[in-house]
């Protein structure tokens, strides 16, 4: 994420691209994420509290110990503070939609079923989310018609079963 941070911190990124799409994060939380990353809506102390809550909700995994996404969002918030908000960074997480708020009555069997059913189609879902957002960004007169898309290598490759496969 160091390289990504360097790219995002370059003032040319905000002014000429301004849109970041990545696999990390539930697609259904993109609007909430971008509200939190907007320094006109959230002050520093409120940002810290809200981004910590959101970091927990941005994954469908019960535990996500990595802090790189939190650190990345904090960096984007600080970039947006320095930028004209129209030229700030708009972030689109494209992973499958999931909400912990709606899963309170979900049993472990229900959760496993969600994982099994969703993971079979995860790449297609992420691709469709990305395509929908690219069209939305390109249709928005206030946004630049460029997007930096960051996906991990497995999302660009054909899937081959292996002995470590826990979902399929």
PyMOL commands that set and color helices and strands:
alter all, ss='L'
color gray80, all
select helices_A, chain A and resi 2-9+11-16+27-36+44-57+68-82+85-87+100-102+108-119+122-139+153-156
alter helices_A, ss='H'
color red, helices_A
select strands_A, chain A and resi 19-26+90-95+148-150
alter strands_A, ss='S'
color yellow, strands_A
deselect
rebuild
show_as cartoon
